[in-house]
Amino acid sequence: MSASNIDSNTKLPYNPKSAQSILDYGEKLLGHSLRDLHPDAKIFKGKGGLGDSVEYYHYGYEPNTKPEPDFAEAGLELKCTPLRVLGDNSMASKERLVLNIINYIEEADKSFETSSFWHKNKFLLLMFYLHQSGVDPVDMLFKLIRTWKFPEEDLKIIRDDWNKIHALITGGKAEELSEGLTFYLAACMKGSKSGEDMRKQPYSNTLAQQRAYSLKQGYINKIILLSYLDANLKHQLNLSEKRVKSLQKKYSSENIVKSVKAYKKGETFEELIERKMKPYYGKTIGQLSRKFGIQFNIFKKDVACDVCRAIFGVKTKKIQEFENAEISLKTVTLEAERDYVVQSMSFPYIRFVDIVNQTWEDSDWFKTLNSKFFFVVFRKSPDGKANKTKLEKAFFWNMPLSDLTIAEFLWNDTKKKVQDGDFSHFLTKTSKENIEKGNNICHVRPHGTKGQKVPTPQGTNEQPKCFWLNNDYILEIVKPHINKNEETK
């Protein structure tokens, strides 16, 4: 039975019309597993099985797929989501938060206010539990339970994200949806890329992969961090003042947009960033250093981040919106007098012991490539002087689905070789297999300091390797943007 349709004779230990009562009753699970309070509890089938089990055993109603929020009379949607422990013993989100399935046919006729996303998820009851490998989910401990409403500044970005998703649906291009298209709200894959998981869409005969609305992992991390700093949640997290200050310092970040009033009429976050960057195109590192009173080092790996923070007026090391959206901020340097990128783009080294247990969609590299990038492009000076290097352009980019398919080929080959204990024949940029596949996008090669070793599934230690995006591929991404720059000069 549904919480909104409970028989009047049914005595519940909470008021289904009151969000506070529902939250208070949920907090009884804090520090406990579902089985601790409900010994007969079992996990419902499916990835969201723990959430369904909490609904059934703890709150006393049958899970369902209705478009209404779980507690319709309180307008509250329940979501259980896993945590992982970090090196400093703080906790972070283990994965994105999957919301409701997108029905392309029905969603096409909706506005944001009438959309299935907003109708169901405008007010969330988030129940965070500590994930432990090999442990039955009914035995995993709940660590944080809270409600969440989207702040005005976040809602502006989420609304624009929804509009971008909706535009592809109404344009008959739902098959082109990807998580990298948007900032906070994403259309994530649900199920396989064929068969029963393919869905009809309006205005096109092409079937599109089933997708669901989701909140990105970085955005969920923001909620967790705010919970650490929320005085009202101290009783849940049991943190000392010293520990709170330590976490606040470590994860300190500042918003670019302090208020929605910063937007011009009809402007998106992406357009706002372009507007802030544009006045500085063509300026040298020396000029930017004098302008902002900061000595920029063009040879520094994260010089792009330093420059962006200065332009955006962000004083903390981390930019909050970029953290929320899991944006990869990357520096690209062009030669002085020709459009050429010397270096390929590296990513963190491959964790050999992890890749063998991952699927492509759950892999670290897929998550990176399926997110949004912010490229900051510099051009060297003809005389080779670093302080005369110019800021050429900055823009957001996400990898097309067709290119993700090529990256998947390389990832699968890499996984197999790690499983086989073959650490000497990864596909390099010039490998025959890469050339035959038409892979001009990515490759694998060593990364790290000389003599460095990382563990393997076989119990040995090997030189670190990492995935790289080819330098000529990066140039093809950059070219349309720098050519557009030339046209507007």
C-alpha positions as semicolon CSV with decimal commas, in nm:
position;residue;x (nm);y (nm);z (nm)
1;M;0,000;0,000;0,000
2;S;0,112;0,357;-0,062
3;A;0,191;0,593;0,223
4;S;-0,064;0,834;0,080
5;N;-0,331;0,564;0,060
6;I;-0,293;0,400;0,398
7;D;-0,620;0,278;0,544
8;S;-0,749;0,513;0,812
9;N;-0,757;0,222;1,058
10;T;-0,386;0,155;1,009
11;K;-0,184;0,286;1,303
12;L;0,147;0,424;1,184
13;P;0,438;0,531;1,408
14;Y;0,465;0,857;1,210
15;N;0,234;1,111;1,047
16;P;0,241;1,056;0,664
17;K;0,122;1,415;0,614
18;S;0,417;1,566;0,804
19;A;0,768;1,580;0,655
20;Q;0,913;1,641;1,001
21;S;0,737;1,336;1,145
22;I;0,858;1,121;0,856
23;L;1,215;1,249;0,905
24;D;1,203;1,194;1,281
25;Y;1,091;0,835;1,231
26;G;1,359;0,779;0,968
27;E;1,625;0,898;1,214
28;K;1,554;0,590;1,425
29;L;1,773;0,408;1,173
30;L;2,077;0,627;1,249
31;G;2,371;0,413;1,358
32;H;2,170;0,101;1,279
33;S;2,111;-0,126;0,985
34;L;1,764;-0,201;0,856
35;R;1,795;-0,553;0,999
36;D;1,877;-0,415;1,345
37;L;1,530;-0,262;1,369
38;H;1,348;-0,509;1,144
39;P;1,500;-0,860;1,185
40;D;1,284;-1,008;0,907
41;A;1,396;-0,746;0,651
42;K;1,512;-0,863;0,311
43;I;1,641;-0,673;0,009
44;F;1,410;-0,607;-0,281
45;K;1,553;-0,692;-0,622
46;G;1,726;-0,421;-0,824
47;K;1,993;-0,159;-0,757
48;G;1,750;0,050;-0,552
49;G;1,658;-0,249;-0,342
50;L;1,757;-0,103;-0,005
51;G;1,537;0,201;-0,058
52;D;1,242;-0,020;-0,143
53;S;1,311;-0,233;0,164
54;V;1,319;0,076;0,389
55;E;0,986;0,184;0,244
56;Y;0,832;-0,155;0,305
57;Y;0,979;-0,265;0,639
58;H;1,043;0,068;0,813
59;Y;0,766;0,291;0,679
60;G;0,508;0,020;0,616
61;Y;0,401;0,065;0,256
62;E;0,446;-0,116;-0,073
63;P;0,710;0,034;-0,303
64;N;0,564;0,144;-0,636
65;T;0,649;0,321;-0,962
66;K;0,382;0,590;-0,936
67;P;0,474;0,942;-1,051
68;E;0,385;1,079;-0,708
69;P;0,648;1,135;-0,435
70;D;0,669;0,840;-0,195
71;F;0,496;1,041;0,079
72;A;0,256;1,226;-0,147
73;E;0,069;1,413;0,127
74;A;0,397;1,555;0,257
75;G;0,539;1,597;-0,095
76;L;0,846;1,399;0,015
77;E;1,047;1,152;-0,198
78;L;1,262;0,895;-0,016
79;K;1,607;0,803;-0,151
80;C;1,870;0,575;0,002
81;T;2,222;0,638;-0,125
82;P;2,564;0,489;-0,033
83;L;2,863;0,655;0,130
84;R;3,233;0,568;0,113
85;V;3,502;0,646;0,369
86;L;3,786;0,875;0,259
87;G;4,147;0,867;0,375
88;D;4,081;1,128;0,645
89;N;3,788;0,918;0,776
90;S;3,531;1,166;0,646
91;M;3,259;1,035;0,418
92;A;3,166;1,111;0,058
93;S;2,910;0,991;-0,191
94;K;2,990;0,658;-0,355
95;E;2,789;0,734;-0,669
96;R;2,539;0,965;-0,837
97;L;2,183;0,968;-0,705
98;V;1,945;0,809;-0,954
99;L;1,594;0,955;-0,944
100;N;1,303;0,863;-1,173
101;I;1,296;0,706;-1,520
102;I;1,241;0,952;-1,806
103;N;0,939;0,867;-2,021
104;Y;1,040;1,047;-2,341
105;I;0,688;1,046;-2,487
106;E;0,522;1,193;-2,177
107;E;0,804;1,432;-2,085
108;A;0,799;1,598;-2,428
109;D;0,475;1,780;-2,345
110;K;0,590;1,901;-2,003
111;S;0,731;2,227;-1,873
112;F;0,989;2,223;-1,594
113;E;0,716;2,289;-1,337
114;T;0,502;1,999;-1,464
115;S;0,793;1,764;-1,541
116;S;0,819;1,423;-1,378
117;F;1,151;1,528;-1,227
118;W;1,014;1,832;-1,045
119;H;0,681;1,674;-0,952
120;K;0,853;1,381;-0,783
121;N;1,184;1,519;-0,654
122;K;1,142;1,880;-0,544
123;F;1,164;1,772;-0,176
124;L;1,391;1,479;-0,088
125;L;1,439;1,260;0,218
126;L;1,800;1,142;0,183
127;M;1,909;0,839;0,382
128;F;2,286;0,785;0,355
129;Y;2,429;0,447;0,447
130;L;2,788;0,324;0,464
131;H;2,864;0,087;0,178
132;Q;3,080;-0,213;0,267
133;S;3,194;-0,459;0,003
134;G;3,052;-0,808;0,053
135;V;2,802;-0,697;0,318
136;D;2,429;-0,755;0,268
137;P;2,266;-0,411;0,220
138;V;2,018;-0,481;0,503
139;D;2,321;-0,494;0,735
140;M;2,477;-0,166;0,623
141;L;2,465;0,117;0,877
142;F;2,282;0,444;0,821
143;K;2,511;0,740;0,894
144;L;2,321;1,051;0,783
145;I;1,949;1,116;0,733
146;R;1,820;1,455;0,625
147;T;1,575;1,637;0,400
148;W;1,686;1,850;0,104
149;K;1,532;2,131;-0,096
150;F;1,727;2,285;-0,383
151;P;1,867;2,633;-0,304
152;E;1,774;2,907;-0,550
153;E;2,124;2,929;-0,706
154;D;2,133;2,550;-0,761
155;L;1,778;2,541;-0,893
156;K;1,869;2,792;-1,164
157;I;2,136;2,553;-1,299
158;I;1,911;2,248;-1,255
159;R;1,632;2,418;-1,448
160;D;1,873;2,498;-1,734
161;D;1,996;2,136;-1,724
162;W;1,638;2,012;-1,757
163;N;1,576;2,248;-2,049
164;K;1,880;2,107;-2,230
165;I;1,760;1,748;-2,176
166;H;1,408;1,846;-2,281
167;A;1,533;2,017;-2,598
168;L;1,692;1,693;-2,719
169;I;1,375;1,497;-2,641
170;T;1,150;1,741;-2,828
171;G;1,406;1,758;-3,110
172;G;1,378;1,383;-3,166
173;K;1,738;1,333;-3,049
174;A;1,698;1,151;-2,717
175;E;1,958;0,900;-2,837
176;E;2,217;1,181;-2,808
177;L;2,159;1,236;-2,436
178;S;2,464;1,197;-2,212
179;E;2,560;1,296;-1,860
180;G;2,830;1,530;-1,985
181;L;2,572;1,757;-2,149
182;T;2,459;1,907;-1,819
183;F;2,594;2,039;-1,489
184;Y;2,398;1,916;-1,183
185;L;2,094;1,729;-1,320
186;A;2,180;1,453;-1,565
187;A;2,009;1,193;-1,782
188;C;2,198;0,879;-1,677
189;M;2,181;0,542;-1,847
190;K;1,951;0,276;-1,705
191;G;1,995;-0,074;-1,839
192;S;2,165;-0,198;-2,156
193;K;2,211;-0,031;-2,492
194;S;1,984;-0,275;-2,672
195;G;1,671;-0,488;-2,648
196;E;1,408;-0,417;-2,387
197;D;1,600;-0,119;-2,246
198;M;1,558;0,081;-2,567
199;R;1,269;0,327;-2,562
200;K;1,047;0,508;-2,811
201;Q;1,081;0,882;-2,837
202;P;0,863;1,153;-2,992
203;Y;0,937;1,311;-3,330
204;S;1,175;1,030;-3,434
205;N;1,159;0,661;-3,521
206;T;1,502;0,606;-3,367
207;L;1,494;0,413;-3,040
208;A;1,684;0,577;-2,752
209;Q;1,847;0,410;-2,455
210;Q;1,644;0,419;-2,137
211;R;1,761;0,696;-1,905
212;A;1,673;0,838;-1,566
213;Y;1,707;1,178;-1,408
214;S;1,997;1,182;-1,164
215;L;2,195;1,421;-0,946
216;K;2,567;1,410;-1,008
217;Q;2,798;1,261;-0,748
218;G;2,969;1,596;-0,694
219;Y;2,635;1,757;-0,610
220;I;2,558;1,484;-0,355
221;N;2,902;1,548;-0,203
222;K;2,800;1,910;-0,158
223;I;2,495;1,798;0,044
224;I;2,714;1,573;0,260
225;L;2,968;1,850;0,323
226;L;2,697;2,098;0,415
227;S;2,565;1,836;0,657
228;Y;2,906;1,823;0,828
229;L;2,887;2,199;0,877
230;D;2,519;2,214;0,980
231;A;2,478;2,270;1,353
232;N;2,138;2,098;1,340
233;L;2,299;1,774;1,222
234;K;2,582;1,758;1,477
235;H;2,388;1,505;1,681
236;Q;2,396;1,268;1,382
237;L;2,761;1,299;1,283
238;N;2,908;1,332;1,632
239;L;3,194;1,559;1,525
240;S;3,407;1,776;1,751
241;E;3,444;2,148;1,677
242;K;3,810;2,083;1,587
243;R;3,708;1,815;1,339
244;V;3,444;2,040;1,180
245;K;3,699;2,319;1,134
246;S;3,947;2,074;0,982
247;L;3,690;1,950;0,729
248;Q;3,578;2,304;0,654
249;K;3,936;2,403;0,574
250;K;4,007;2,095;0,361
251;Y;3,691;2,115;0,152
252;S;3,650;2,492;0,152
253;S;3,507;2,626;-0,174
254;E;3,342;2,941;-0,300
255;N;3,064;2,999;-0,550
256;I;3,120;3,196;-0,869
257;V;2,755;3,298;-0,860
258;K;2,666;3,449;-0,524
259;S;2,306;3,523;-0,628
260;V;2,078;3,448;-0,923
261;K;2,077;3,825;-0,979
262;A;2,425;3,779;-1,132
263;Y;2,264;3,626;-1,442
264;K;2,152;3,841;-1,732
265;K;1,800;3,772;-1,854
266;G;1,779;3,427;-2,012
267;E;2,148;3,358;-1,948
268;T;2,266;3,009;-1,855
269;F;2,557;2,926;-1,624
270;E;2,765;2,831;-1,928
271;E;2,694;3,168;-2,091
272;L;2,772;3,353;-1,768
273;I;3,114;3,184;-1,752
274;E;3,184;3,274;-2,116
275;R;3,091;3,637;-2,041
276;K;3,329;3,651;-1,746
277;M;3,619;3,498;-1,941
278;K;3,579;3,687;-2,269
279;P;3,734;4,024;-2,164
280;Y;4,063;3,847;-2,091
281;Y;4,110;3,664;-2,421
282;G;4,434;3,779;-2,585
283;K;4,582;3,891;-2,252
284;T;4,925;3,757;-2,160
285;I;5,013;3,577;-1,838
286;G;5,214;3,886;-1,743
287;Q;4,917;4,116;-1,798
288;L;4,687;3,886;-1,602
289;S;4,940;3,868;-1,319
290;R;4,952;4,247;-1,294
291;K;4,574;4,277;-1,323
292;F;4,499;4,039;-1,038
293;G;4,814;4,085;-0,830
294;I;4,893;3,714;-0,860
295;Q;5,209;3,559;-1,004
296;F;5,082;3,293;-1,244
297;N;5,320;3,011;-1,338
298;I;5,248;2,889;-1,691
299;F;5,451;2,574;-1,623
300;K;5,234;2,483;-1,327
301;K;5,002;2,191;-1,399
302;D;4,689;2,366;-1,269
303;V;4,763;2,714;-1,407
304;A;4,420;2,709;-1,574
305;C;4,255;2,674;-1,234
306;D;4,464;2,960;-1,092
307;V;4,367;3,190;-1,380
308;C;3,999;3,096;-1,363
309;R;3,981;3,152;-0,987
310;A;4,126;3,500;-1,033
311;I;3,888;3,591;-1,315
312;F;3,586;3,451;-1,128
313;G;3,683;3,624;-0,804
314;V;3,703;3,294;-0,616
315;K;3,957;3,297;-0,334
316;T;3,935;2,931;-0,229
317;K;4,126;2,657;-0,408
318;K;3,804;2,488;-0,516
319;I;3,528;2,642;-0,728
320;Q;3,197;2,525;-0,582
321;E;2,996;2,500;-0,906
322;F;3,278;2,305;-1,073
323;E;3,294;2,068;-0,776
324;N;2,916;2,017;-0,781
325;A;2,917;1,940;-1,154
326;E;3,236;1,726;-1,141
327;I;3,392;1,944;-1,410
328;S;3,742;1,848;-1,525
329;L;3,933;2,174;-1,566
330;K;4,215;2,121;-1,817
331;T;4,497;2,336;-1,959
332;V;4,567;2,319;-2,333
333;T;4,875;2,496;-2,472
334;L;4,908;2,577;-2,844
335;E;5,230;2,643;-3,031
336;A;5,315;3,007;-3,098
337;E;5,259;3,037;-3,472
338;R;5,059;2,729;-3,564
339;D;4,760;2,541;-3,432
340;Y;4,935;2,245;-3,274
341;V;4,908;2,078;-2,933
342;V;5,237;1,914;-2,834
343;Q;5,125;1,706;-2,539
344;S;4,853;1,446;-2,508
345;M;4,624;1,484;-2,205
346;S;4,683;1,247;-1,914
347;F;4,443;1,121;-1,647
348;P;4,503;0,960;-1,306
349;Y;4,685;0,628;-1,326
350;I;4,484;0,311;-1,383
351;R;4,410;0,126;-1,060
352;F;4,486;-0,225;-1,183
353;V;4,330;-0,393;-0,879
354;D;4,002;-0,207;-0,936
355;I;3,959;-0,218;-1,314
356;V;3,923;-0,598;-1,319
357;N;3,609;-0,573;-1,103
358;Q;3,447;-0,286;-1,290
359;T;3,210;-0,265;-1,583
360;W;3,261;0,009;-1,840
361;E;2,972;0,218;-1,704
362;D;3,106;0,187;-1,347
363;S;3,468;0,252;-1,438
364;D;3,662;0,557;-1,324
365;W;3,752;0,657;-1,679
366;F;3,395;0,634;-1,808
367;K;3,283;0,858;-1,524
368;T;3,552;1,110;-1,618
369;L;3,484;1,106;-1,992
370;N;3,108;1,111;-1,935
371;S;3,134;1,434;-1,732
372;K;3,184;1,790;-1,848
373;F;3,524;1,944;-1,925
374;F;3,633;2,307;-1,910
375;F;3,926;2,367;-2,144
376;V;4,140;2,677;-2,089
377;V;4,353;2,736;-2,399
378;F;4,682;2,926;-2,396
379;R;4,915;3,013;-2,685
380;K;5,293;3,031;-2,649
381;S;5,482;3,348;-2,736
382;P;5,705;3,342;-3,049
383;D;6,001;3,447;-2,835
384;G;5,938;3,163;-2,592
385;K;5,892;3,387;-2,288
386;A;5,645;3,236;-2,043
387;N;5,498;3,566;-1,925
388;K;5,401;3,647;-2,285
389;T;5,191;3,330;-2,318
390;K;4,838;3,440;-2,406
391;L;4,498;3,327;-2,281
392;E;4,336;3,226;-2,609
393;K;3,997;3,080;-2,520
394;A;3,798;2,891;-2,254
395;F;3,498;2,669;-2,317
396;F;3,294;2,375;-2,188
397;W;3,299;2,043;-2,374
398;N;3,161;1,694;-2,335
399;M;3,265;1,387;-2,529
400;P;3,019;1,275;-2,804
401;L;2,866;0,929;-2,760
402;S;3,037;0,802;-3,076
403;D;3,377;0,887;-2,926
404;L;3,281;0,726;-2,594
405;T;3,231;0,402;-2,789
406;I;3,593;0,418;-2,908
407;A;3,712;0,490;-2,555
408;E;3,514;0,185;-2,438
409;F;3,703;-0,034;-2,689
410;L;4,035;0,082;-2,540
411;W;3,912;0,036;-2,183
412;N;3,790;-0,321;-2,252
413;D;4,124;-0,411;-2,410
414;T;4,307;-0,265;-2,109
415;K;4,090;-0,454;-1,860
416;K;4,147;-0,784;-2,039
417;K;4,524;-0,738;-2,040
418;V;4,525;-0,656;-1,669
419;Q;4,315;-0,969;-1,603
420;D;4,564;-1,173;-1,808
421;G;4,862;-1,022;-1,626
422;D;4,993;-0,868;-1,948
423;F;5,133;-0,526;-1,854
424;S;5,361;-0,487;-2,156
425;H;5,122;-0,469;-2,452
426;F;4,869;-0,196;-2,377
427;L;4,743;-0,011;-2,684
428;T;4,965;0,288;-2,751
429;K;4,891;0,571;-2,993
430;T;5,063;0,381;-3,276
431;S;4,944;0,028;-3,190
432;K;4,818;-0,170;-3,490
433;E;4,490;-0,255;-3,314
434;N;4,423;0,112;-3,244
435;I;4,489;0,207;-3,604
436;E;4,268;-0,074;-3,739
437;K;3,988;0,032;-3,504
438;G;4,022;0,390;-3,627
439;N;4,104;0,500;-3,274
440;N;4,257;0,846;-3,308
441;I;4,113;0,947;-2,971
442;C;4,294;0,778;-2,685
443;H;4,570;0,541;-2,582
444;V;4,752;0,392;-2,282
445;R;5,111;0,459;-2,180
446;P;5,326;0,497;-1,868
447;H;5,270;0,777;-1,623
448;G;5,440;0,875;-1,299
449;T;5,791;0,907;-1,165
450;K;6,069;0,669;-1,258
451;G;6,076;0,364;-1,035
452;Q;5,720;0,415;-0,908
453;K;5,517;0,094;-0,876
454;V;5,148;0,016;-0,821
455;P;4,985;-0,315;-0,714
456;T;4,824;-0,559;-0,957
457;P;4,550;-0,823;-0,912
458;Q;4,823;-1,088;-0,944
459;G;4,996;-0,961;-0,630
460;T;5,288;-0,808;-0,818
461;N;5,383;-0,443;-0,864
462;E;5,403;-0,272;-1,203
463;Q;5,490;0,066;-1,347
464;P;5,184;0,295;-1,342
465;K;4,997;0,342;-1,668
466;C;4,722;0,585;-1,749
467;F;4,472;0,664;-2,019
468;W;4,556;0,960;-2,245
469;L;4,353;1,164;-2,490
470;N;4,562;1,209;-2,805
471;N;4,712;1,552;-2,866
472;D;4,568;1,570;-3,221
473;Y;4,223;1,478;-3,084
474;I;4,250;1,763;-2,832
475;L;4,341;1,996;-3,119
476;E;4,029;1,895;-3,312
477;I;3,821;1,984;-3,005
478;V;3,992;2,321;-2,968
479;K;4,008;2,430;-3,334
480;P;3,643;2,534;-3,384
481;H;3,665;2,757;-3,078
482;I;3,990;2,934;-3,165
483;N;3,878;2,978;-3,528
484;K;3,558;3,138;-3,398
485;N;3,781;3,370;-3,194
486;E;3,958;3,478;-3,511
487;E;3,629;3,550;-3,690
488;T;3,513;3,786;-3,415
489;K;3,837;3,985;-3,391
